[in-house]
Amino acid sequence: TTITLSMLLEEMAVEKTGETIRKLMRLQPKTAIVVRNGDEIELLVEEVKVGDIVIVRPGERIPVDGTVVDGHSFVDESMITGESVPVEKNVGDTVFSGTVNKTGTLKFQAVKVGSETMLAQIVKLARDVQASKAPIQRFADKVVNIFVPAVVLVASAAFAVWYFVYGNLMLALTTFVSVLVIACPCALGIATPAAIMIGVGKGAENGILIKNSAVLEIIRKIDTVVFDKTGTLTKGELAVTDIVPKDRKVLEMAAIAEKRSEHPIGKAVVKKAKSEGIEIPEADSFEALPGLGVVAKNKRKRILVGNFELMKKHGILLKEFESDVKRLQSEGKTVLVVAVNGKVLGLLAVSDTIKRHSPEAVEKLRKMGLRVVMLTGDSKKAAEAIAKQLGIDDVLAEVLPAEKVEAVKTLQSQGRFVAMVGDGINDAPALTQANVGIALGGGTDIAIEAGDIVLVKDDPRDVATSIKLSQKTLQKIKQNLFWAFFYNMLTVPLAAGILYPAFQVLVRPEIAAATMILSDITVVGNSMLLKRWKP
C-alpha cells in the first residue's frame, strides 16, 4: 500500500508540472464564426481555412491567427506574450489564436490555422522540449543504469551478512527489502524532467519559448551576446528624427516632393508630414534620381530633396548648414537637403529608430557581466552612433549578411561562448552557428526555426530574462540531483543495517517506503518553487 501511495504521489506531482501546457491547450476555442457566401456560419475551428474571413465579438477568444481587415479593438495577449496591457488592433494588424478580444468587433482574414497557429506552435515546442533530454539528464540516466545493479548487489550483500554471518533470517529479509525500497531511483528519474517541465512552462507564461533542453546547460557558459541591429535593437523602420531649422515649411516642401516616391526615405518623410497634420498636395511634376534624391515642381516652386551630390549638381551651396550637417552625420543619421528655387530651405535627418526597451536590454546584460556586441551592415560611423545610444562598446560594422556566420565563428575562435539574437532570414545561419540562438518572435519563420529560444513578445529585454530563467532552471536540476544522490548515500547504508549492531537501529520496509516518498516530494517540491520565479 505504501509503495502504491508513493507512485500515486509521484504521478500527481509530475502531472502538476505540466499544468501550464494544459492551460495553453485550453485557450483554443472549439468553434469560429466565418463569413462564407455572405452568410455568417459557425464552424468547428478545425474547419476554418486559410483565407476565410472570421468574425470575433467582444469577450470572445480568437480562434486562428490572422490579419485584421475591418474593425478596431483591444486584445488581451497576456496568455501568449505575458504582457498584461491589452494591445490595440487596427486594420492590417496581426491577431493570434487563443487571445481575447476585449472591446470591439473584429473581422480578420485567417492566415495560419490548425497546427500552424502561434498557440499550437507554443504547445508543440513546449512538448518537444519536455520530451528532449538535456546532457545532465543523460548523465543521470547513466548513473541510474549503474545504480540499480549496485543496489541489488548491496541488498544481496546485506542479506548474506545477516543470514550467513549472524544467522538471522528475519533481519536478513528486512534489510534486503528495505534497501531495495529505500533506494528506488524515482527521485533521480524525475529530478531533471520535473524542473524542465516547470521551467519551460514558466517561460511560456512570460512569452519565452525554450525549444531545446540542452540550451539550459549551454547557456550558463554564455559570455558574449551578439545582437543583429536592424529589427532586433531597432525597429527596422526609417523615421524623420530632426528638422533643421524647426520650421513646418521644411517638412511640407519635402513631403510634396517625396509624395510619389517609392523609396523608404521618401515614405518616411511623407509619414512624418501626415503625423504633423500637414496636407500634401500633388506635385505638378516629379522625377526620382537614383542615388541622388528627387526633383518636383509645385506651382512656381522647384523643390529638390536629396543628398549633397544633388545640390552640388545644381550649384546649391550649404555653407550656413555645414555645422548641422556634421552634427547629424556624427549621430549616424542620413541627412537630406531641402532646397526651393535654388536656395537651401533646411535639412531633414532620417534614421532607423531604436526600440524603446533596447537600451535597458543592453544594460541588463552588461550588469550580468556579459559582453554585448552589435552586428550591422551600416557604416562604421553610423553603427558607432547607434551603439553609443544603446550603451554598446563592441561594434562589428559593415558586415554583409553572408558574413554574419564568420563574425560569430571569429568570436568563438577567441574562446567565446556566443548567444546570437536576430529576427531576419539572413540571421538564420548565424543563429544556428552560435552556441545559443535567440530569435525574436516578430521575425521570420526561418529565423524562429533556427533559434534555440524564441522571444514571443519581440522585446529585447527578454534576452536577459531567458538567460536568467535557463540558469534558474539548471540550478533547480542540480539541486534535485544533489538531493537524490545525498539521500541514497545516507539512507542505503542505514537500510542495510549498518547501525544495528551498535545502536539496534533498523529501517523497516514501511519506513523505507515513507522515506522514499519524502525524497520524491522534496525533488518535485523544489522544482515547484520555480513557479514563484519572476522576471
N, C-alpha and C positions, 0 to 999 in steps of 0.2 A: 504493500500500500504506500509506503514512504517513497519507494522508487518511482511509482506511478505518479505520485504527487509532485515529485521533483521534475519529472519530464513535462507534466502539465504546466507547472510554473514557468519552466524554461520556454515552452512553446508560446505561452501567453506573453512573456517578456519580449521574445523576438517578434511576435506578431505586433506588439505595441510599437516597435521601432519602425514599422512600415506604414504607420498611420498617416504621415504627410503625403505619401504617394497615393494612398487610397482617397484622401481628401481631394487631391488634384483630379483623380479619375471621376469623382462625383460631380465635379464642376461642369462636365459635359452635358448640355441639355439633351433630352430624348427626342424632341421634335423641333421643327423650324417652320416659320411662315414664309412661303415662297410665292413669288408672282409668276404665274405661267398662263400664257394666253390672255393676259389682262385680268385674271382672277387670282385672289389670294387663297392659297390652299395650304393646309397643314400636312407636312410630310415628316417621316422619321428622318432624323439627322443623317442617317446613312444614305438616304435617297437624294440628298442635296448634291447638285453637280456644279463643277466649276463653271462660272458664267451666270449662274442663277442669280436673280435679284431677291434678296432676303430682307424681310421687314422685322425690326426689333423695336418693341414699345418700351416705355419707361418701366423699370423694375425687372425686365426680362434679361436672361443670360444670352449672350451672343453665341450662336451655335457653331459657326465656322469662321475661319479667317477671311477677311475681305477688305474692299476699298469702298469708302462711303461715296455714294452717288447723289444722295439727297438727304437733307435734314441737318440738324445741329443738336448736339447733346454733350453731356459729360459722362465719361465711362470710368467705372471703378476697375482698375487693372491691378489692384493690390495682390490678388491671388496669383498673378503671373510675374509681376515685377517686384513685389514687396513695397511699392510706393503707395502710401496711404491717400495722397491727394488725387481726386478724380481728374482724369485727363480730358481736355476739351477736344471734341471731334467735329470737324467740318468736312465738306466735300473734298475728296482726294486723300483724306487721312485713312490710316490702316486701323482695323479693329480685329481683336483676337478672340478666338473661341474660349468660352468659359468666363469671360469678363462680364460685368454687369452694367447694362445701360441705365443711367440714373434719371435723366431729366426729359429729354425729347425723343420723338420717334425718329429712327434712322432707317434709311434704305441703303443697302450696300450690295456690291457685286461679289459673289463668292470667288475667292482666289485660291484658297487651299482648303481641302475638305478631307474628312477621314483621318488617316494616319499622317497626313502631311501638315495638319494644323500645328501651331505653336504649342498648344496644350498637349497634343498627342506626342509631339517630339520631346517635350519635357518629361512626360511619363516614361517614354521609351528610354531616354538617356539615363534616367534615374534607375530604371530596372536593370539596364545593361551594366551600370557601374556597380550595382549591388551584387550582380551575378559574377562580376570580374573579381580577380584575386590580386591584391597588392603583393609585392615581393615579401613583405613581412608576414602576410598570411600564408604564403607558400612555405616560408621558414617554419611557421607554427605547425603546418601540416606535416612537414618532415619530422619535427620533434614528436608529434603525436604518433607517427609510424614507428618511431623508435621507443617511445614512452610506453605504449601498450604492451609489447612483449616484455619490456623491462618490469612493468608492474606485475605481470603474470609470474615472472621469474621471482620477484620479491615475495609475492603471496605464496608461491610454492616453497620458497626457502623458509618462510615463517612457519608454514605448516610442518615442514620437515623437522625444523629445530624443536618446535613444541611437542611434536609427536614422538620423534625418534630419540631426542636427547632427554626431554623431560617426561615423556610418556603420558602426556595429557591430550587425549583426542579432542575433548570439547574445546579446550583452549586453542588447539591447532586449527580446528574448523572455524572458530570465531575469528581468529586473526586472518585466516585465509579469505573469508568472506568480507571482513572489514576492509582489508587492503584493496580488494577488487572494487568495492563500493566507493570508498573514500577517494580512490584515485581515478574515478570515471572522468575522462578528459573533456567533459562537457564545457567547463569554463574556458579551456584552451580553444575548443572548437568555435565558441561564439564570441571570444574576446575581440577579434578583428571585425567580423561582419556586423556585429551589433553597433559598434562605433561608426562604421562606414555608413550603415543604413541611416542612422540619425544625423550624421554629418551631412550626407547628401540631401536628406530631407530638409535640414535646416538651410542648406544652400538654396534649394529650390524655393523655399519660402521667401528668400531675400533676392530672388532673381539671379542666382548664381548656379549654373549647371556644371557639375564636375562629371566629365564624361568617362574618365578612366581612373580607377582607384590607385593605380601605380603613381599617379601625379601626387598623391598625398605624401609619398616618401621623397620624391624628387624635389618637390617644391621647397623643402626645408634647406636644400643646398643652394637655392637660387640666391645669387649675389648681385645680379645685373638685370634690370628691366628695360627692354628696348621698346619704345613707342614709335609706331609709324605716325607721322604728323597728321596728314590730311584725313579727316573723317574719324580720327581717334582722339587726338588732342584738340583738333579744330573741327569746325562744323563742315568743312569742305564746301562752303558757300562763300562766294565773294560778296563783300558789302562795302559801301562807302563809309569810310571811317573819319575823314577830315574834309572840310570845305574851307578853302583859303582864298579871299577873306570870307568871313561868315556872312555871306550875302546870298539871299534866296535866289537872286538873279543868276548866279554862277550855276547853281544846280538846275534851274529852269532851262537855261540855254543848252546845257549839256544833255538834258533829257530830251529836248526837242530834236537834237542832232542824233541821239542814240536810239530813238523810239523804234526805228525799223531794224536796228542791229540785232543779229543773232549771236553776237559774241557775249560770253559770260560777263565781261566787264560792262558792256553796254546794258545788259539786263539788270545788273546791279545798280547802275545809275538810274535807270527808269524806275526800279523798285523803290529806291530811296526817295525819288521825287514824288511818287504816288503816296508813300507813307507820310510825306510832309504836306499832303493835300494840294499839291501843285497840279493844275490841269495842263496836259501836254498836247498841244495842237499838232496836227500832221505837218511835216516839213514839205515845202514845195518841191524840193529835190533832195536826194540822198545818195551818197556814194561811200562804200566801205573800201578802205585802202589797207589791204592785208599788211600787217607788221608796222603800220603807222597810226591808224585811227579812222575817223570818219569826217566827211565834209557834208554839210547840209545847208540849204537855203530856206529861210522862213521870212516871207515878205521881203523887206530890204536888207535883212541880216544874213551875212555869210558866216556860218558857225563852223569852227574847226575844234574837234576834240580828239586828242591823241598824245603821242609821245614827243620828245624833243626833236626827233628827226623830221616829224611832220611840220613842226614850227619852223625849223631851220630851212626846210624846203620852200616855205612860203615867206621867208625873210622876216619872221616874227621874233623879237628879242624878249628875253626873260629876266633881264637884269634885276628888277625890283623884287623878283620872287626867288632869287638864287638861294638865299639862306633857308627859305621854307622848303625848297626842293631838297636840299642837303639833309635837313632835319627829318623829313618824311622818309627819304631813302634810307637813312640810318636806322629807322624803325622797321625796315624791311617791307615797306609798302610800295605798291605800284602807283606812280604819280601820273595823272592826266592833266594836260594843259587845256584850258578852255579859252578860245580866242574868238572874238566877234569883230568882223570887218577889219582884220589885220592887227588888232590890238588884244593883248592878253587881258582877259576879264578876271581870271582866277585859276585856282588849282583844285583838283579833286584827288584824294588818295583812296585807293581801293586795296583791301586786304582780306585774306581768309580770316574769319572771326574765330577766336579761341572759345572753346566750350566753357560755360560758366564755372564748372567744377574742376577743370583741368589743373589750375594752379594748386588747389587743395589736394588733388590726387597725387601730384608730384611731391608735395610737402610730406604727405603721409608716408610715402615710400622712402623718402630720404630719412625721416625720423626712425624708420625701421632699420636703418643702416644699409640700405640698398643703393647701388649705383644706378642712376637713371640716365638713359641715352635716348636722344631723339634722332630718328632716321627720316630723311626727307630728300626729295629731288630738287628742292629750292636752292637758289644761290646761297653761298656761304653767309653773305651779309644779311639776307632776308631770314635765313634759318636762325642765325645768332640773335637777331632782333626778337623773334618769336620765343626762342629759348629763354631769353632774358626775362620776358614777361611771365614765363612759366616757372622760372627758378631752376632751369636745367643748365648744367655746366658742360655736359658732354653732347656734342652735336656731330652727326655724320651727315654732311650736306652733299648736294649734287649727286645723290645715289640714284641710279636708274632702277626701275622696277626689277629688272633681271639681276641686279647686283645686290639685292637685299639679302639673299641667301648667303652670299660671300661675306657680307658685313657681319652676319650672325656667326658664320664659321670662323671669321677672324677673331671675334671676341672669345669664342670657345677655345681657339688655339692658344689664347693667352691664359687659359686655365679658368675662364669664367663659366659659371652656370647661368644660362640665359633664359629669361622669360620674354617672349615676343608678344606684343599686343598690337593687333591690327584688325581691319574690317573689310578690306578690299580683295578682289580676285588676285591681284598681284602680291598680296601679303601671304597667300596660302602656302607657297613653298617655304617661306621664312618661318611661318608658324609651325610647319612640320619639322624643319631643321632645328629649331630651338629646343632646349631641354623641356620647356613647358610652353605650349602655345595657348594664348588667351585671345579669344575672338569676341568682338562686340556684337551683340545680338541684332543691332540695326544694320549690320554689314551684309555682305553677300553670302548666299548659301554655301559657296565653295570655301570661304574663309571660316564659316561656322563649322563646317565638316572637318576642316583641318585642325581646328583648335582642340586642346585638351579640356579647356574650361570655356564656357560661353557665358557672357555677361548680358542677360536679357534686357536690363534697363538701359544699356548703351551709355552707362555712366563710368567714366574712367576712375572714379573713386573706388569702384568695386574691385579694381585690381588689387589694392591693398587688402580689402575685405576678404577676397577669395584666398589670398595667401594666408591671412590670419586664420580663417576658418579651416583651411587644409592643415595648418600647423597644429591647431587645437584638436582636430580630429585624430591626427597622428599621435599627439600627446596622450589622448584617451586610449588609443590602441596599445601604446607602450605600457601605460598604467595597468590596463587589463591583463596584458601578458605577464607583467611582473607579478601581479597578484596571483594569477593562475599558477605560475611556477613556484612562487613562495609558498602558496597553500599546499601544493603537493610535496614540496621539500620538507615542510613542517609536519604534515599530517600522516604521510605514508609510514614513516618510522614509528609514530605513535600507534597507528593501526596494527603494525606488525608486532606490537607488544614490547617495544624496547624499554619502556619504563616499568613493566610488570614485575620483573624480579626484585627491583629495589623499592618501588612505591605501591605495588599492587594496582597500578593504573592500567585499565584496559578499555579500549574503544570498541563498544559493541556495534554490531551491524546497523541497528536503528539510529545510533548516534552518528555513525559514519555517513548514513544517508542524509541525515539532517544537516551535517556539516557540508556535504556536497551541495545541497540545496542553497545553503548560505553562500557558498562560493559562487554559484551561478547568479544568484540575486545580486551579489556585490558587483560582479562584472557588468551585468545589464544595468544596474542602478547607476554605476559610474558613467556608463555610456549615456544614460538618460539625462545626465547633468548637462550634456551638450545642448539640450532643448532650451536651457536657460541662457545660452550664449547670445550676446547681442553684438552687432557690428560696431 
